[in-house]
Amino acid sequence: MLRRILFTFLAFTFISFMVTGCAKKEKPEEKKAAQKKFVPAKRPAPSDAHITEERVIFSFEDSLDGWEIPEWAIEKDDHVAEKLEISKDVAKEGRSSAKVTCDFSGKRWTAAVIELEQFYDFTPYREIAVDVFIPDEAPMGLKGKIILTIGDDWKFAEMTRSSPLVPGEWIAIKANIEPGSYDWKRIVPDDAFRADVRKIVVRVESNKSPVYKGPVYIDNMRIGK
């Protein structure tokens, strides 16, 4: 009986040694890698420094320089820009600005757009901006934003937020174009974003209200760094 117990004990010990001894030993570097937690790639952060230098790319002094109400917008019922011209009625800088005659009927979302189709490399600039003015008699509720078309695939890049327009005041609409900027819907700018701009659009919109028939003035399209 004692022999049987001793034999069983020795057999169990031998089997345990074979299992643990033959098991693959984890290398230190493998163990360290397994213990290391997943860290997502860090999103680049745009600079929070003030813009200290600006370059005006369109002043609308003597010409529209290629700006137009696009044909695709003329054909849409919800796009309400009727006429685009140079005007000396009011200006943010200089003597004149671009005047867009609009007819916002209310009750649904409508917009007035003007655009320029032209290639630009805005490296190393950090911001794009434009000034928009509506007359004293215009109602509150209109908003403006900048839209860019980017790269070979003509990707649509619309500002995340619209800027409220204030009757009788020039309002600066600004958007950061640096890598990592949060100023654009469904797109995170990278180094190629500002280096391959194909189209610039200024859009003024009424989201069901207000009703407004009259001019919107646009001036001083610029980039800053």
C-alpha positions in Angstrom: 0.0 0.0 0.0 2.8 2.4 0.9 4.6 1.6 -2.3 1.5 2.4 -4.3 1.1 5.8 -2.6 4.8 6.6 -3.1 4.6 5.6 -6.8 1.5 7.8 -7.4 3.2 10.8 -5.7 6.4 10.4 -7.8 4.3 10.0 -11.0 2.3 13.2 -10.2 5.5 15.1 -9.4 7.1 14.0 -12.7 4.1 15.0 -14.8 3.9 18.4 -13.1 7.6 19.0 -13.8 7.2 18.1 -17.5 4.2 20.4 -18.0 5.7 23.4 -16.3 9.2 22.8 -17.5 8.3 22.3 -21.1 5.9 25.3 -21.2 7.1 28.2 -23.3 8.8 30.8 -21.2 7.7 34.3 -22.0 10.5 36.6 -23.0 10.9 39.8 -21.0 10.3 42.0 -24.0 7.1 40.0 -24.8 5.9 40.3 -21.3 6.5 44.1 -21.3 4.7 44.5 -24.6 1.7 42.5 -23.4 1.5 44.7 -20.3 1.8 47.9 -22.2 -1.6 49.5 -22.7 -2.8 50.7 -26.0 -2.2 54.4 -26.5 -4.1 56.0 -29.4 -2.1 58.3 -31.8 -2.0 61.8 -30.5 -4.0 64.3 -32.6 -1.9 67.3 -33.6 -3.1 70.5 -31.9 -3.3 73.8 -33.7 -1.5 76.7 -32.2 -3.3 79.0 -29.7 -1.0 81.9 -30.5 -2.5 85.1 -31.8 -2.6 85.8 -35.5 0.1 88.5 -36.0 0.4 88.7 -39.8 -2.4 88.7 -42.4 -2.4 88.7 -46.2 -5.5 89.9 -48.1 -6.1 87.7 -51.1 -9.3 89.5 -52.3 -10.2 93.1 -51.5 -13.0 93.4 -54.1 -11.9 96.9 -55.0 -12.1 96.9 -58.8 -13.1 93.5 -59.8 -14.7 90.2 -58.6 -11.5 88.4 -59.6 -13.3 85.2 -60.6 -15.9 85.1 -57.8 -19.4 84.1 -59.0 -22.7 82.7 -58.0 -22.1 79.1 -59.2 -24.4 77.6 -61.8 -25.3 74.6 -59.6 -26.6 77.1 -57.0 -28.7 79.0 -59.5 -30.5 75.8 -60.4 -31.5 75.0 -56.8 -34.6 76.4 -55.2 -33.0 76.6 -51.7 -30.1 78.8 -53.0 -31.3 82.4 -53.1 -28.4 84.6 -54.3 -29.8 86.6 -57.3 -26.9 88.9 -58.3 -23.3 89.5 -57.5 -21.5 92.8 -58.2 -18.9 95.2 -56.9 -20.4 98.0 -54.8 -19.3 101.2 -53.1 -22.2 101.2 -50.7 -20.0 100.0 -47.8 -16.6 98.5 -47.3 -14.5 97.0 -44.5 -11.2 98.0 -46.1 -10.8 100.3 -49.1 -13.6 101.8 -51.1 -15.7 98.8 -52.2 -16.9 95.3 -51.5 -18.7 92.4 -53.1 -22.5 92.9 -53.0 -24.8 89.8 -53.1 -28.5 90.5 -53.6 -30.5 87.8 -51.8 -34.1 86.7 -51.2 -34.5 84.6 -48.1 -38.1 83.6 -48.1 -38.2 81.9 -44.7 -40.1 78.7 -43.7 -37.2 76.5 -44.8 -33.4 76.4 -44.9 -32.0 78.7 -47.6 -28.6 79.9 -48.5 -26.8 82.4 -50.7 -23.3 81.3 -51.9 -20.5 82.9 -53.9 -17.5 80.9 -54.8 -14.1 81.1 -56.4 -12.6 78.0 -58.2 -8.8 78.4 -58.1 -5.8 76.5 -56.7 -4.2 77.9 -53.5 -1.3 76.7 -51.3 -1.9 78.4 -47.9 1.1 76.8 -46.3 2.3 78.0 -43.7 -0.8 80.1 -42.9 -3.0 79.1 -39.9 -6.3 80.9 -40.5 -8.7 81.9 -43.3 -11.1 84.8 -42.7 -13.6 87.0 -44.4 -15.7 90.0 -43.3 -19.5 90.0 -43.9 -21.9 92.9 -43.5 -25.7 93.2 -43.5 -27.5 96.6 -43.4 -29.2 98.1 -40.3 -32.6 97.2 -41.6 -31.8 93.5 -42.0 -33.2 91.1 -39.3 -31.2 89.1 -36.8 -30.8 85.4 -37.6 -28.7 85.2 -40.7 -25.4 83.3 -40.3 -22.3 83.0 -42.4 -19.5 80.5 -42.9 -16.6 79.6 -45.1 -16.4 76.3 -47.1 -13.3 74.9 -48.8 -12.9 72.3 -51.5 -9.6 70.3 -50.9 -7.3 68.1 -52.9 -7.5 65.9 -56.0 -10.7 64.3 -54.9 -12.3 67.7 -54.3 -13.3 67.0 -50.7 -16.0 69.3 -49.3 -14.8 71.0 -46.1 -17.5 73.0 -44.3 -17.0 75.0 -41.1 -18.3 73.3 -38.0 -20.0 76.5 -36.7 -21.7 79.4 -38.5 -21.1 82.9 -37.4 -24.2 85.0 -36.5 -24.4 88.2 -38.6 -25.3 91.5 -36.8 -27.2 94.2 -38.7 -25.1 97.3 -39.2 -21.8 95.6 -38.2 -18.9 93.9 -40.1 -18.6 90.4 -38.8 -15.3 88.5 -39.2 -15.8 84.8 -40.1 -12.7 82.9 -39.2 -11.6 79.3 -39.4 -8.3 77.6 -38.4 -6.7 75.6 -41.2 -3.8 74.0 -39.2 -3.4 70.2 -38.8 -5.7 69.1 -36.0 -8.1 72.0 -36.2 -11.7 71.3 -34.9 -13.2 74.0 -37.1 -14.3 71.7 -39.9 -17.1 69.2 -40.1 -16.2 65.5 -40.6 -12.7 66.3 -41.5 -9.5 66.7 -39.5 -7.0 68.9 -41.4 -3.5 67.5 -42.1 -0.5 69.0 -43.8 -2.1 68.5 -47.2 -5.3 70.3 -46.2 -4.1 73.9 -46.5 -1.6 73.1 -49.2 -4.1 72.1 -51.8 -7.2 74.4 -51.7 -9.2 74.1 -55.0 -12.3 76.2 -54.2 -13.3 78.9 -51.7 -17.0 79.5 -50.9 -18.7 82.1 -48.7 -22.2 81.0 -47.6 -24.9 83.1 -45.9 -27.8 81.1 -44.6 -31.3 81.4 -43.1 -32.5 78.3 -41.2 -36.3 78.7 -41.7 -36.0 82.3 -40.4 -35.5 85.2 -40.9 -37.2 86.4 -44.0 -34.9 88.9 -45.7 -34.7 90.4 -49.2 -31.8 92.6 -49.7 -28.0 92.9 -50.0 -25.2 91.1 -48.2 -21.7 92.6 -48.5 -18.5 90.6 -48.5 -15.0 92.0 -48.1 -11.4 91.4 -47.1 -10.9 87.7 -47.8 -7.6 87.0 -46.1 -5.2 84.4 -44.6 -3.3 84.8 -41.4 -0.3 83.3 -39.5 
